[in-house]
Amino acid sequence: MEIKEATPADLPVMVRAGRLLHEETDYGKFLLYDEILVQENVLKIIQNEYGFCCLLWDGNILSGLILGHLSPNFYDPRQLKGICDAIGIMPKYRKTHWASKMLNMFEEWATEKGASLFFCGGYSKQFDGMVKRRGYQKIETSYVKKTERVSKDINTGGE
């Protein structure tokens, strides 16, 4: 097993694996998964110096992934926060501590970039236990509301 930084060439297999992981979550019941849009957005993360994307490989089998980014802290813009947007391990590879190792890589990367505050969300009891053992504290519950309105693309200003 090996963790490697994602490249644009990894996107097709990564996006297919991401669909399977997405469908396991509450997001999968609520938000559509458009592989083309997800691939475009993950490419932006890979190409951004403040974006993080690593993949867990078992030979040539994609076994897990982690995506994150840096952002200024709303309460103190001088402080950077590392936000783990997604972390997922394929079912066969769970309970192997790879999620913790991947989160550790993200924290190290973010720390090197200047982050001192970390956010991470998940959807399983295993995940809750893992992040609590790493020193994370639960500080809120998230709610989502969806409307029919199509949002503008904040990157281009268009719809």
N, C-alpha and C positions, 0 to 999 in steps of 0.2 A: 504494500500500500504506500502511496506517495501523494503528497499534496503539492500541487504546482499552480503557479499563477496562470490564470485563464488568458487565452489569446483569441483573436477574432476567429481563427480556424476551429476553435472549440464550440462556437456558438450553436450550431445546429443540434449537436448531441446534448449540450447543456440545456437548451430550451425544451427539448423533448423530455428530459429528466425533470426539469422544472415543472412541466405540466403535471406529471404524476405526483410530485410533492405538493403542488398547489391544490390538487383535487382532494387531498387528505385533510385540508384545513377548512376552517369556516369561510375563508376567502374563496375557496373553490365552489362553495354553495352560493356565493354572493356576487363575485366579480368574474367576468369573462376572462379567459386566458387566450389572447390572440398571439400566437407564436411569432408572427412577423413583428408586431409592436414590441413584444418582450425582447426579441432579439435586437431590435434597434436600440432599445433603452439600455440593455446590458452592454452593448457595444460602447455606448456613451460612458458607462461606468468604467469599463476596461481602459478606455482612452483618456480618462480624466485623472490628473495627478492626485485628486482628492477622492478617487474612487478605488475600491478594493474588490477583487474577485479572484477567488482561488477554488480549485477543484480537487477532489479526492479521487484518485485513480487506483483501481485494482487491475494492474496490467493495462489493457485497453478498455476496461469497463468503468464508466463514470459511476462513482459510488456515493458522492456527496458534493455539496457546493456551499459557498458562503459569499455573500455580497454585502458591501457596506460602503459608507462614505463619511466624510468629515463635514461638519457644519459649525458655525459659530453658536455659542450658547446664547439663547434668547435673553437670559437674565444677566449675563456678563459676556458681551461680544468679544472680549479679550481672551476668553476661554474657548478652546475648541472641544467639541464633543464628537466621539466616534459612535456612529449609528450602524448597528448590524441590521441591515434591511431584511436579509433572508439567510437562514442556515438550514440545510436539510441533508439528511443522510438516508440513502435508499434502505428499505426495510431489512434486507439481508445483512447490512453492515451496522445496524443499530446495536446499542449496548456494547460498543467497542472502544469508547472514549475518543473516537475520531472527531466528534462534534466539539468536544472540549479542546482538542489540539488545534482545530481550525479556528475556534474563537480566540485561542491564545495567539495565533498568528495575526489575526485581525487586531487584537489589542496591542501587540508589539508594533505593528505597522503604524497604527494610529498614534501610539505614544511617540514613536520616532518623528511623526509629523507634527507633534505638539499637543495632542489631545490629552486631557486629564479627567474627562467625564465620559462614561460609556453607557449606551442604551442598547438593549437587545430584547426582542419580543419572540415569543414562541407559542406553541399550541399543545404541548403534551406534558404530562406529569414528569416524564423523564427529563424533558427540557427544563422545567421548573427546578428540579433537583440539581441539575448540572449548573445552572447559572447561580443558584443560591450558594452552592459549594464554592463557587468562584468569587463570592463576595457581593453579588448583585442583590439589590433589595427591590421588592415589588412596590412601586409607588403610585400606580394608577391602573385603571381598567379602561380599555379603548372601546369606543362605540363607533359604528359606521352607519351613515345614511346615504342612500343613493337616490339621485333625482334623474329625470329623463334628459335634462339639459346636457348638451355636448360642451365640454370645456375647451377653451383655447389651449393650443400648444404653447406653453410658456417659453419654450426654446426658440420658437419661430414667430410667435404672435398670431399665428393662424389657427384655423380649426382643423 
